[in-house]
């Protein structure tokens, strides 16, 4: 949420030095996640905001359906709005 991105060369260096499962996150969509995995830059890609706005994210990515846009104004609030009210494919 406004943090500077981690430079790609640093991510690649960390990947080379770390022996365990390596997870990348931040700004990925399906296509860029697939590329990162195919290039062995990570073992797993994490999706945060896309999952908040798309409780059916996996199905949407599998079928190529457009994603809901996250409503950043509802993040980190004490209310359920923004966490439970995004439309799903079945609704």
Residue pairs with C-beta under 8 A, 6 or more apart in sequence:
1 72
1 75
5 26
5 27
6 26
11 24
11 41
12 41
14 22
15 22
15 40
15 41
15 42
21 43
21 44
22 41
22 42
22 43
22 44
23 42
23 43
23 44
23 45
23 46
24 36
24 41
24 42
24 44
24 45
24 46
25 45
25 46
25 47
25 48
26 48
28 36
28 45
28 47
29 50
29 67
30 61
33 45
33 47
36 42
36 45
37 43
37 45
47 57
49 70
49 75
50 57
50 67
50 70
51 57
52 70
52 75
52 82
52 83
52 86
53 67
53 68
53 69
53 70
53 71
53 86
54 60
54 67
54 68
54 86
55 86
55 88
56 88
56 89
56 90
57 67
59 65
59 89
60 66
60 67
60 89
63 89
65 89
68 86
68 87
71 82
73 82
74 81
74 82
74 83
75 82
